[in-house]
Amino acid sequence: MIGRLNHVAIAVPDIAKARAIWRDVLGARVSEIEDQPEHGVQTVFVDLGNTKIELLGVLGEDSPIRGFLERNPSGGIHHLCVEVEDIEAARQQLRAAGVRILGSGEARIGAHGKPVLFLHPKDLSGTLVELEQA
C-alpha cells in the first residue's frame, strides 16, 4: 500500500530561523515560508533530492504545532509522510485493519495540493504518519 517517503516533518519554534539554518548553514534548497491556514501551520520545504524535510511553524492560536512545541520547546520530529497511490483505498484498508484516522476521517488537501490523511500515532508505534496521494 505505501510508497516512497515524501517528507519528514520537523516542528520548529522559529520557522524563519530554522529556514535560514537549513539554507545558509547547511546549504540546502529551501522554499519560502507559506501559511497553511486550513491546517494552522506555516511550512517550509527543504529539498534533499530524493525526499524533503518539512519545517512546521505555528500559525494561529489553535495550531496543532503549539501543543507539540509546549512539550518539546526546542522542536523535533513531528511526523513522517509516505505516499500512497489511492488515498481512498488506503483509508478503507486501514479502517478495516483498525487503524484510527485523525480528524473527520476524510482526506483533506495538504500543503502540496494533494489529498492527505493523518493516522493515529498510538496505532503506529508512537509515530504520527501522514499519507499523501501520489
Backbone torsions as a table, in degrees:
resi	resn	phi	psi	omega
1	MET	NA	-50.8	-175.4
2	ILE	-83.6	152.0	179.5
3	GLY	-111.6	-137.8	-174.3
4	ARG	-75.9	158.7	173.4
5	LEU	-69.5	122.6	178.8
6	ASN	-86.4	-48.9	177.7
7	HIS	-162.8	161.8	169.6
8	VAL	-111.0	126.9	-178.1
9	ALA	-99.3	132.9	179.3
10	ILE	-120.6	120.8	174.5
11	ALA	-76.9	133.7	-176.9
12	VAL	-129.7	143.1	-180.0
13	PRO	-74.2	-24.5	-179.6
14	ASP	-138.8	98.7	-172.4
15	ILE	-67.6	-34.1	178.9
16	ALA	-66.4	-42.1	178.8
17	LYS	-65.8	-44.1	179.7
18	ALA	-63.1	-41.4	178.3
19	ARG	-59.7	-44.6	-178.9
20	ALA	-64.2	-38.5	178.8
21	ILE	-63.7	-47.7	-179.7
22	TRP	-63.4	-37.6	-178.6
23	ARG	-78.6	-53.7	-169.8
24	ASP	-85.5	-35.8	-178.0
25	VAL	-89.7	-45.4	-176.8
26	LEU	-91.7	-12.7	176.6
27	GLY	74.6	23.9	-178.1
28	ALA	-83.7	157.0	170.2
29	ARG	-83.8	124.3	-177.0
30	VAL	-127.7	149.4	176.5
31	SER	-81.0	173.5	170.8
32	GLU	-72.9	164.6	173.8
33	ILE	-74.0	128.7	178.9
34	GLU	-122.7	134.0	174.1
35	ASP	-79.9	134.9	175.4
36	GLN	-121.1	74.6	-172.1
37	PRO	-60.2	-30.4	179.6
38	GLU	-69.2	-15.9	178.0
39	HIS	-112.9	-6.4	178.9
40	GLY	71.0	30.4	-178.9
41	VAL	-138.0	162.1	165.4
42	GLN	-108.4	146.0	-178.9
43	THR	-129.3	149.1	167.9
44	VAL	-135.8	132.8	176.7
45	PHE	-106.4	129.8	177.2
46	VAL	-101.8	116.9	-176.7
47	ASP	-85.8	118.7	179.5
48	LEU	-106.0	7.6	-179.0
49	GLY	89.0	-65.0	-178.7
50	ASN	-92.6	-11.0	176.2
51	THR	-164.2	-172.1	-179.0
52	LYS	-134.2	160.4	165.7
53	ILE	-113.2	133.9	177.1
54	GLU	-107.7	118.0	173.6
55	LEU	-87.5	130.0	-177.5
56	LEU	-115.5	126.2	175.7
57	GLY	-118.0	162.9	-179.6
58	VAL	-72.6	135.7	172.5
59	LEU	-134.8	102.5	178.1
60	GLY	91.1	164.9	-177.3
61	GLU	-66.4	-29.2	-176.6
62	ASP	-96.8	16.0	-178.6
63	SER	-59.4	132.6	176.6
64	PRO	-66.7	-16.2	179.8
65	ILE	-78.8	-25.4	-178.4
66	ARG	-57.3	-50.2	-179.7
67	GLY	-63.5	-39.2	178.0
68	PHE	-60.6	-44.9	-178.9
69	LEU	-71.2	-26.2	174.9
70	GLU	-65.8	-37.2	178.8
71	ARG	-81.5	-25.1	-176.9
72	ASN	-134.6	75.8	-171.3
73	PRO	-59.2	-24.9	178.3
74	SER	-86.0	-6.0	-176.3
75	GLY	92.9	-174.5	179.1
76	GLY	160.5	177.5	-180.0
77	ILE	-64.6	126.6	-177.9
78	HIS	-99.2	-47.4	178.8
79	HIS	-159.4	165.9	172.6
80	LEU	-110.7	142.0	177.4
81	CYS	-118.7	124.2	175.8
82	VAL	-119.9	151.2	-177.5
83	GLU	-87.9	147.6	171.0
84	VAL	-130.8	150.4	-179.0
85	GLU	-72.0	-41.8	-175.4
86	ASP	-133.8	104.8	-174.2
87	ILE	-65.6	-34.7	179.5
88	GLU	-68.5	-42.7	177.0
89	ALA	-63.7	-40.6	178.1
90	ALA	-62.9	-43.4	179.6
91	ARG	-59.4	-45.9	-179.7
92	GLN	-64.1	-43.5	-179.8
93	GLN	-64.3	-42.5	-179.8
94	LEU	-67.0	-43.6	178.1
95	ARG	-60.6	-42.7	178.9
96	ALA	-61.3	-29.7	179.7
97	ALA	-86.8	-1.8	178.2
98	GLY	87.5	12.0	177.5
99	VAL	-81.2	128.3	-179.3
100	ARG	-82.0	138.0	176.8
101	ILE	-105.3	130.2	-176.5
102	LEU	-74.1	162.8	178.8
103	GLY	72.1	-143.0	-178.1
104	SER	-73.9	-13.4	-175.8
105	GLY	89.4	-5.3	178.3
106	GLU	-102.1	149.2	177.9
107	ALA	-64.9	143.5	173.9
108	ARG	-121.7	163.9	177.8
109	ILE	-81.2	126.9	-177.8
110	GLY	-93.5	-169.8	-175.3
111	ALA	-64.3	-23.8	178.3
112	HIS	-92.4	6.3	-179.8
113	GLY	77.9	17.5	-179.3
114	LYS	-119.6	156.2	179.5
115	PRO	-64.5	138.4	179.2
116	VAL	-135.6	156.0	171.7
117	LEU	-135.5	148.1	173.2
118	PHE	-112.7	134.7	-177.2
119	LEU	-104.0	142.1	-175.0
120	HIS	-61.8	128.1	-178.5
121	PRO	-61.1	-29.9	-179.5
122	LYS	-66.9	-18.9	178.8
123	ASP	-93.9	-7.0	-175.6
124	LEU	-133.5	57.2	173.7
125	SER	57.2	32.7	177.2
126	GLY	79.7	13.3	-177.4
127	THR	-115.1	127.5	172.8
128	LEU	-72.9	124.2	-178.5
129	VAL	-120.0	131.3	173.7
130	GLU	-103.9	134.3	171.9
131	LEU	-105.4	134.0	178.2
132	GLU	-125.7	130.3	177.2
133	GLN	-68.4	126.3	-177.3
134	ALA	-79.5	NA	NA
